Amino acid sequence: MSITLQYVTLYKGRHLGQEEMAINQQRVFQAAEQLIEQGTEPTNRNIREVLGGGSLETITPLLREWKLLQEQSADIPNSVRVAMDHTLKRVWIEAKDHAKRTFVGERMLLEAQISKLEDELRLAVEAKEKTDADIAKLQEAIKAGEAAAELAKSQSAERIADLKSVLSETKEEAKEARTSERDLNKQLVALTKEASELRVVAEKAQADADHANAKLRGDTK
């Protein structure tokens, strides 16, 4: 395909606004050029055979447009055609360079964004891992606290049971002590009474002895 045809195709493709129509137009134009080079007339059916199918309703207006462009380009002087080809070549090269620079710039921007996202993802993963570790530590601390609380509860229950047993024994001992105290008091009262009685007997015996001695001394005189 000539540079002029490429320009026309590009121009028509941009203004049609439909990618499918631009591609169909390009294929029809290329098929017509191919048939001309082969020395065959570019008819609708021949175009369809080259394309391997397609609707005649789509091919017919495109082929008509190609023929019109061929008639118009035949009136263009060769010097103008060469200048147009040169200009279009330069425009095409600049467009490719611009597209390449744009692609490189966008690629660098995307790589920077990807790197930033990777850093953010890494930081998020590290934060999650730290959070998971902290949660694990807290869970371990909670388990240890619960175990300690359960042990303290068990020990407290045992200690309370021991204290209750000691208290019961103390109460029993106090009861026994009170009973013993009553018995001792009774014994003390009995002993006191007995001692009083013995003192009376002793005093009487002493009086009788004194009387006997006195009588004895009187008889001796």
Buried (B, 14 or more C-beta within 10 A) or exposed (E): EEBBBBBBBBEBBEEEEEEEBBEBBBBBBBBBBBBEEEEEEBBBEBBBBBBEEBEEEBBBEBBEBBEEBBEEBEEEEEEEBEEBBEEBEEEBEEEEEEEEEEEEEEEEEEEEEEEEEEEEEEEEEEEEEEEEEEEEEEEEEEEEEEEEEEEEEEEEEEEEEEEEEEEEEEEEEEEEEEEEEEEEEEEEEEEEEEEEEEEEEEEEEEEEEEEEEEEEEEEEE
